[in-house]
Amino acid sequence: MGYRCSIHSRNYVFADLKMLLAKATPFRSGDALAGVAAESNEERVAAQMALSDVPLKNFLNEVLIPYENDEITRLIIDSHDSEAFKSVSHFTVGELRDWLLTEAASTETLRKLAPGLTPEMVAATSKLMRNQDLIKVAQKCEVVSKFRGTIGLPGRLSVRLQPNSPVDDSRAIAASLIDGLMYGCGDAVLGINPATDSPEIVAELLKMLDHVRLKFDIPTQSCVLCHVTTALKIIHKAPVDLVFQSIGGTEKTNASFGINLSVLQEAWEAASSLNRGTVGNQVMYFETGQGSALSANANFGVDQQTCEVRAYAVARKFNPFLVNTVVGFIGPEYLYDGKQIIRAALEDHFCAKLLGLPMGTDICYTNHAEADQDDMDNLLTLLGVAGVNFIMGVPGADDIMLNYQSTSFHDAMYIRKVLNKKPAPEFEQWLLSSGIVDERGNRLPISGSHKLLSV
């Protein structure tokens, strides 16, 4: 069959949909490393032109990874909502892109459409969009999630408070925790990356977080980002709010993480049965990132952005409270510089929101990438405009345990101030009643006798 396009009397032929999607992708180092990137800008444009004419129905009939070989492909095809798809089933990829930018694609319309779109359709559409297109459409996609707080409401921007310690020192973690709360962070989750996956240490960290939450009656949720199987071991022995897991877009990628859909189902059922939420009971927290499939040699020739979006099908199955792309964490082999990181983050956010996920972003880079904090400031601002659900709050933006650069408590204050965003409503009321902020959201001076300092 193949897909064709001619430019300047030169014919470009793309053997299949997998190749067409890869060649149409804006350039990034990971696709070059995998040998699937377009060989020239002209070939990329030809691929984008050919892709724009592909009927959306083709994605239901031409899978990128064989149905019989991959449980993620089976999940995507078997869970597709044909009724929700009807309204756009006559579109090509280019026509979907154009329609999304019109007023007809309202917030409510996009919410109803989400189950009818597959990850591949959405990934394909993003490849035809400018950065401003990704921002404009994502801003219309409002996805709200609930546990003890309500995340994703219009005019709100939440923060994961990330008080990591390289040796799981509870005193150091508590100090960072209090620091972040004093800056209005923590409404998305109080989330620790443990230095060890020991069930005993994870349980102790969870108890410490829950002690702080209960002592000060903080309307938020906690999570120690251990492996899902570790969480299952302690789920009836420790105060588990959210169950965390990194996920990928192919069965083989998830196998490299030590998981499959069955394990995630077991964890979802176990955490749901605890009924620890108050305003809702969405119990899963997933993280993703472009390049994970390639780094596990599990991409099957699929470009890294499309692999990433396929991971969102996994997340969507379990109705998560939080999802975020740790966009620059894997390194410059996959996203070389600030320009590539910014583009990837805007793609990830757009695609996840369009698929109906409560998407946040870890706006980050590794120290050997061609990026700096100015790039992250730019990305933070762009994502704030795009309506990102939450970002990270890391002391000084420098994670001393994971050894990468992210966003700080001060960055969260900046983006809320310049875009007039507020924390989750329950958390906002707690900040006001605790004397941490005033009615305008401005941080108040903290005296040495403040109750939070009694931890």
C-alpha positions as CSV (number, residue, x, y, z in Angstrom):
1,M,0.0,0.0,0.0
2,G,2.3,2.8,1.2
3,Y,1.8,6.5,1.5
4,R,3.2,9.0,-1.1
5,C,3.9,12.7,-1.5
6,S,5.7,14.6,-4.2
7,I,7.7,17.8,-3.6
8,H,9.7,19.6,-6.3
9,S,9.2,16.7,-8.7
10,R,10.7,14.3,-6.1
11,N,8.5,11.4,-5.0
12,Y,8.6,10.3,-1.4
13,V,7.2,6.9,-0.5
14,F,6.5,5.7,3.0
15,A,6.1,2.0,3.3
16,D,3.5,2.0,6.1
17,L,1.8,4.1,8.8
18,K,4.6,3.4,11.3
19,M,7.2,4.9,8.9
20,L,5.0,7.8,8.0
21,L,4.5,8.8,11.6
22,A,8.2,8.6,12.3
23,K,9.2,10.6,9.3
24,A,6.6,13.3,10.0
25,T,7.8,13.9,13.6
26,P,9.6,17.2,14.3
27,F,13.3,16.3,14.7
28,R,14.6,14.9,18.0
29,S,17.8,13.1,18.9
30,G,16.0,9.9,20.0
31,D,14.5,9.2,16.6
32,A,17.8,9.8,14.9
33,L,19.4,7.4,17.4
34,A,16.7,4.8,16.5
35,G,17.2,5.4,12.8
36,V,13.6,6.3,12.1
37,A,13.9,10.1,11.7
38,A,13.4,11.9,8.4
39,E,16.7,12.3,6.5
40,S,15.9,15.9,5.6
41,N,13.5,18.7,6.3
42,E,12.0,18.2,2.9
43,E,11.3,14.5,3.6
44,R,9.7,15.5,6.9
45,V,7.4,18.0,5.2
46,A,6.5,15.4,2.6
47,A,5.6,13.0,5.4
48,Q,3.5,15.6,7.1
49,M,1.7,16.4,3.9
50,A,1.0,12.7,3.3
51,L,0.0,12.2,6.9
52,S,-2.5,15.1,6.7
53,D,-4.4,13.1,4.1
54,V,-4.7,9.8,6.0
55,P,-8.2,9.0,7.1
56,L,-8.6,8.6,10.9
57,K,-10.3,5.2,10.2
58,N,-6.9,3.9,8.9
59,F,-5.6,3.9,12.5
60,L,-8.2,1.3,13.5
61,N,-7.2,-1.0,10.7
62,E,-3.4,-0.6,10.4
63,V,-1.9,-1.1,13.8
64,L,1.8,-0.1,14.5
65,I,2.6,-3.2,16.6
66,P,0.7,-6.4,15.9
67,Y,-2.4,-7.0,17.9
68,E,-1.5,-10.6,18.8
69,N,2.0,-9.6,20.0
70,D,1.3,-6.6,22.2
71,E,-1.3,-6.1,25.0
72,I,-1.2,-2.3,24.6
73,T,-2.3,-2.6,21.0
74,R,-5.1,-4.9,22.2
75,L,-6.1,-2.4,24.9
76,I,-6.2,0.4,22.3
77,I,-8.3,-1.4,19.8
78,D,-10.6,-3.3,22.2
79,S,-11.4,-0.2,24.3
80,H,-12.0,2.2,21.4
81,D,-15.4,3.9,21.7
82,S,-16.9,3.8,18.2
83,E,-19.9,5.9,19.3
84,A,-17.8,8.7,20.5
85,F,-15.7,8.5,17.3
86,K,-18.7,8.9,15.0
87,S,-18.5,12.7,15.0
88,V,-15.0,12.8,13.5
89,S,-14.9,9.4,11.8
90,H,-15.1,11.0,8.4
91,F,-12.0,13.2,9.1
92,T,-8.5,12.9,7.8
93,V,-5.7,13.7,10.2
94,G,-5.3,17.2,8.7
95,E,-9.1,17.8,9.0
96,L,-9.0,16.8,12.6
97,R,-6.2,19.2,13.3
98,D,-8.1,22.1,11.5
99,W,-11.3,21.3,13.4
100,L,-9.6,21.2,16.8
101,L,-8.5,24.8,16.3
102,T,-12.1,26.0,15.6
103,E,-14.7,27.1,18.2
104,A,-16.7,24.1,17.3
105,A,-14.2,22.0,19.3
106,S,-15.4,23.2,22.7
107,T,-14.4,22.0,26.1
108,E,-17.5,19.8,26.4
109,T,-17.2,18.5,22.8
110,L,-13.6,17.5,23.4
111,R,-14.5,15.7,26.7
112,K,-17.1,13.6,24.9
113,L,-14.8,12.9,22.0
114,A,-11.8,11.7,24.1
115,P,-12.9,8.0,24.3
116,G,-13.3,7.9,20.5
117,L,-9.7,8.9,19.8
118,T,-6.8,6.4,19.8
119,P,-3.3,7.4,20.9
120,E,-2.0,7.1,17.3
121,M,-4.7,9.4,15.9
122,V,-3.8,12.0,18.5
123,A,0.0,11.6,18.0
124,A,-0.5,12.0,14.3
125,T,-2.5,15.2,14.7
126,S,0.2,16.7,17.0
127,K,2.8,16.2,14.3
128,L,1.0,18.7,12.1
129,M,0.7,21.4,14.7
130,R,2.8,24.4,15.7
131,N,3.6,24.9,19.3
132,Q,0.8,27.6,19.6
133,D,-1.7,25.0,18.1
134,L,-0.8,22.5,20.8
135,I,-1.2,25.2,23.5
136,K,-4.5,26.5,22.1
137,V,-6.2,23.1,22.0
138,A,-4.8,21.8,25.2
139,Q,-6.2,24.9,27.0
140,K,-9.7,23.9,26.0
141,C,-9.3,20.4,27.4
142,E,-10.3,20.5,31.1
143,V,-9.7,17.2,32.9
144,V,-10.6,17.2,36.6
145,S,-9.5,14.5,39.1
146,K,-10.4,14.1,42.8
147,F,-9.0,12.4,45.9
148,R,-8.8,14.7,48.9
149,G,-8.3,17.7,46.6
150,T,-9.8,18.7,43.3
151,I,-7.2,19.0,40.6
152,G,-7.5,20.5,37.1
153,L,-10.3,23.0,37.6
154,P,-10.2,26.2,35.3
155,G,-8.0,28.9,36.8
156,R,-6.1,26.4,39.0
157,L,-2.6,25.1,38.9
158,S,-1.4,22.5,41.4
159,V,2.1,21.4,42.6
160,R,3.6,18.1,43.5
161,L,5.8,18.8,46.6
162,Q,8.9,16.6,46.0
163,P,11.0,16.5,49.1
164,N,13.5,13.8,48.1
165,S,16.5,12.7,50.2
166,P,19.4,10.7,48.8
167,V,19.4,8.6,52.0
168,D,15.7,8.7,52.8
169,D,16.4,10.9,55.8
170,S,13.0,11.6,57.3
171,R,14.3,14.8,59.0
172,A,15.6,16.2,55.7
173,I,12.4,15.2,54.0
174,A,10.3,16.8,56.7
175,A,12.3,20.1,56.4
176,S,11.8,20.2,52.6
177,L,8.1,19.3,53.1
178,I,7.5,22.2,55.5
179,D,9.5,24.6,53.2
180,G,7.3,23.6,50.3
181,L,4.0,24.0,52.2
182,M,5.1,27.4,53.3
183,Y,5.3,28.4,49.6
184,G,1.8,27.0,48.9
185,C,3.0,23.8,47.2
186,G,1.7,20.3,47.8
187,D,-1.9,20.3,46.6
188,A,-1.3,17.8,43.8
189,V,0.5,15.3,46.1
190,L,3.2,15.1,48.8
191,G,5.3,12.8,46.7
192,I,8.7,11.2,47.7
193,N,11.0,9.3,45.3
194,P,12.5,6.8,47.7
195,A,16.2,6.1,47.5
196,T,15.5,2.4,48.1
197,D,12.5,0.3,47.3
198,S,12.5,-1.5,50.6
199,P,8.9,-2.1,51.8
200,E,9.9,-1.2,55.4
201,I,11.4,2.1,54.4
202,V,8.5,3.0,52.1
203,A,6.1,2.2,54.9
204,E,7.9,4.5,57.3
205,L,8.0,7.3,54.8
206,L,4.3,6.9,54.2
207,K,3.6,7.0,57.9
208,M,5.6,10.2,58.3
209,L,3.8,11.9,55.4
210,D,0.4,10.8,56.9
211,H,1.4,12.1,60.3
212,V,2.1,15.6,58.9
213,R,-1.1,15.5,56.9
214,L,-3.2,14.6,59.8
215,K,-1.5,16.8,62.4
216,F,-2.2,19.9,60.4
217,D,-5.4,18.7,58.7
218,I,-3.9,19.3,55.2
219,P,-6.4,18.4,52.4
220,T,-4.0,16.7,50.1
221,Q,-2.8,13.2,49.3
222,S,0.6,11.5,49.8
223,C,2.6,9.0,47.7
224,V,5.9,7.3,48.0
225,L,6.9,6.5,44.4
226,C,7.9,2.9,45.0
227,H,7.4,0.1,42.5
228,V,3.8,-1.0,42.3
229,T,4.6,-4.4,43.6
230,T,6.2,-2.9,46.7
231,A,3.0,-0.8,47.2
232,L,0.9,-4.0,47.0
233,K,3.1,-5.7,49.7
234,I,2.4,-2.9,52.2
235,I,-1.0,-1.6,51.1
236,H,-2.8,-3.0,54.2
237,K,0.1,-2.1,56.6
238,A,0.8,1.5,55.7
239,P,-1.4,4.6,54.9
240,V,-1.3,4.3,51.1
241,D,-3.2,7.1,49.3
242,L,-2.0,6.9,45.7
243,V,-0.3,4.0,44.0
244,F,2.5,5.0,41.7
245,Q,4.1,3.4,38.6
246,S,6.1,4.4,35.6
247,I,4.5,3.1,32.4
248,G,5.3,2.8,28.7
249,G,3.6,2.4,25.4
250,T,4.5,-1.2,24.5
251,E,4.1,-4.4,26.4
252,K,7.8,-5.0,26.2
253,T,8.5,-1.5,27.7
254,N,6.3,-2.3,30.6
255,A,7.9,-5.7,31.0
256,S,11.2,-3.8,31.5
257,F,9.5,-1.9,34.3
258,G,8.4,-5.2,35.8
259,I,4.7,-4.7,35.2
260,N,1.8,-5.6,32.9
261,L,-1.9,-4.6,32.8
262,S,-2.8,-7.4,35.1
263,V,-0.5,-6.1,37.9
264,L,-1.8,-2.5,37.5
265,Q,-5.4,-3.8,37.7
266,E,-4.6,-5.6,40.9
267,A,-3.0,-2.4,42.4
268,W,-6.0,-0.3,41.2
269,E,-8.5,-2.6,42.8
270,A,-6.5,-2.9,46.1
271,A,-6.0,0.9,46.4
272,S,-9.6,1.6,45.5
273,S,-10.9,-0.7,48.2
274,L,-9.2,1.4,50.9
275,N,-11.6,4.3,50.2
276,R,-9.1,6.9,51.6
277,G,-10.3,9.7,49.4
278,T,-12.8,12.3,50.6
279,V,-14.0,14.2,47.5
280,G,-13.1,11.4,45.2
281,N,-11.3,8.1,44.9
282,Q,-9.0,8.2,41.9
283,V,-6.0,6.3,43.3
284,M,-3.4,5.9,40.6
285,Y,-0.4,8.1,39.8
286,F,1.5,7.4,36.6
287,E,4.7,8.9,35.1
288,T,5.8,8.6,31.5
289,G,8.6,10.1,29.3
290,Q,9.6,10.1,25.7
291,G,12.5,7.7,25.1
292,S,11.6,5.0,27.6
293,A,10.6,2.5,24.9
294,L,13.7,3.1,22.9
295,S,16.0,2.9,26.0
296,A,14.4,-0.5,26.7
297,N,14.9,-1.6,23.1
298,A,11.1,-2.0,23.0
299,N,10.0,0.6,20.4
300,F,9.6,-1.8,17.5
301,G,10.5,1.0,15.0
302,V,7.8,3.3,16.3
303,D,8.9,6.9,16.9
304,Q,9.4,7.9,20.5
305,Q,6.6,10.4,20.6
306,T,4.0,7.9,19.3
307,C,5.3,5.3,21.8
308,E,4.8,7.9,24.5
309,V,1.2,8.6,23.6
310,R,0.4,4.9,23.5
311,A,1.4,4.9,27.2
312,Y,-1.6,7.2,27.8
313,A,-3.9,4.4,26.8
314,V,-2.5,2.4,29.7
315,A,-3.0,5.4,32.1
316,R,-6.5,6.1,30.8
317,K,-7.6,2.5,31.6
318,F,-7.1,3.1,35.3
319,N,-8.8,6.5,35.7
320,P,-5.8,8.1,37.4
321,F,-5.7,11.0,39.8
322,L,-2.3,12.2,38.4
323,V,-0.3,11.6,35.2
324,N,2.8,13.4,34.3
325,T,5.6,13.3,31.7
326,V,9.1,13.6,33.2
327,V,9.9,15.2,29.9
328,G,13.7,15.8,30.0
329,F,14.7,13.2,32.5
330,I,16.1,10.5,30.3
331,G,18.7,12.7,28.7
332,P,20.0,14.3,25.5
333,E,20.2,11.0,23.7
334,Y,16.4,11.3,23.4
335,L,15.7,15.0,23.7
336,Y,19.0,16.9,22.9
337,D,18.4,20.5,23.9
338,G,15.9,23.0,25.3
339,K,14.1,23.3,22.0
340,Q,13.4,19.6,21.7
341,I,12.4,19.4,25.4
342,I,9.9,22.2,25.0
343,R,8.4,20.7,21.9
344,A,8.1,17.3,23.5
345,A,6.4,18.6,26.6
346,L,3.8,20.6,24.7
347,E,3.1,17.5,22.5
348,D,2.8,15.3,25.6
349,H,0.5,17.7,27.4
350,F,-1.7,18.2,24.3
351,C,-2.0,14.5,23.5
352,A,-2.8,13.4,27.1
353,K,-5.4,16.1,27.6
354,L,-7.1,15.3,24.3
355,L,-7.3,11.7,25.4
356,G,-8.9,12.7,28.7
357,L,-6.1,12.5,31.2
358,P,-5.3,14.8,34.1
359,M,-1.9,15.7,32.8
360,G,1.0,17.4,34.6
361,T,4.6,17.9,33.6
362,D,7.9,17.6,35.4
363,I,9.6,20.5,33.6
364,C,13.1,19.2,33.8
365,Y,16.5,18.5,32.2
366,T,19.6,16.5,33.0
367,N,22.9,18.3,33.6
368,H,24.5,17.0,30.4
369,A,21.7,18.2,28.2
370,E,22.0,21.4,26.1
371,A,19.4,23.2,28.2
372,D,19.3,25.5,31.2
373,Q,16.8,27.0,33.6
374,D,15.8,29.8,31.2
375,D,14.5,27.0,28.9
376,M,12.5,25.7,31.8
377,D,11.2,29.1,32.6
378,N,9.9,29.4,29.0
379,L,8.4,25.9,29.1
380,L,6.8,26.6,32.5
381,T,5.1,29.7,31.2
382,L,3.9,27.9,28.0
383,L,2.5,25.0,29.9
384,G,0.8,27.4,32.4
385,V,-0.9,29.1,29.5
386,A,-1.8,25.7,28.1
387,G,-3.6,24.7,31.3
388,V,-1.3,22.1,32.7
389,N,-2.8,20.4,35.7
390,F,0.3,20.4,37.9
391,I,4.0,20.9,38.0
392,M,6.8,19.8,40.4
393,G,8.0,21.7,43.4
394,V,11.6,20.8,44.2
395,P,13.8,22.6,46.8
396,G,15.9,25.0,44.7
397,A,14.8,23.2,41.5
398,D,17.7,20.8,42.1
399,D,16.8,17.3,43.0
400,I,19.7,16.0,45.1
401,M,18.5,12.4,45.0
402,L,17.6,12.0,41.3
403,N,20.4,14.4,40.2
404,Y,18.4,16.4,37.7
405,Q,17.0,20.0,37.4
406,S,13.3,20.7,37.7
407,T,11.1,23.5,39.0
408,S,11.2,25.1,42.5
409,F,8.7,26.3,45.0
410,H,9.5,29.8,43.8
411,D,8.7,28.8,40.2
412,A,5.3,27.7,41.3
413,M,4.7,31.0,43.0
414,Y,5.8,32.8,39.8
415,I,3.5,31.0,37.5
416,R,0.5,31.2,39.7
417,K,1.1,35.0,40.1
418,V,1.7,35.9,36.4
419,L,-1.2,33.8,35.1
420,N,-3.5,34.5,38.1
421,K,-3.8,30.8,38.9
422,K,-4.8,29.4,42.3
423,P,-4.1,26.1,44.1
424,A,-6.8,23.4,44.3
425,P,-9.8,24.9,46.1
426,E,-9.6,22.7,49.2
427,F,-5.9,23.4,49.6
428,E,-6.4,27.1,49.0
429,Q,-8.8,27.3,51.9
430,W,-6.2,25.5,54.1
431,L,-3.5,28.0,53.1
432,L,-5.7,30.9,54.0
433,S,-6.8,29.4,57.3
434,S,-3.2,28.5,58.2
435,G,-2.0,32.1,57.6
436,I,0.4,31.1,54.8
437,V,-1.2,33.3,52.1
438,D,-3.7,36.1,51.9
439,E,-6.9,36.5,49.9
440,R,-4.9,37.4,46.8
441,G,-2.6,34.4,47.1
442,N,0.4,36.4,48.3
443,R,2.7,34.7,50.7
444,L,2.5,36.1,54.2
445,P,5.5,36.4,56.6
446,I,5.9,33.3,58.7
447,S,6.8,33.8,62.4
448,G,8.9,31.3,64.4
449,S,5.8,30.3,66.3
450,H,3.9,29.1,63.2
451,K,2.2,25.7,63.8
452,L,3.9,24.1,60.8
453,L,7.3,24.6,62.4
454,S,6.3,22.2,65.2
455,V,6.8,19.0,63.1
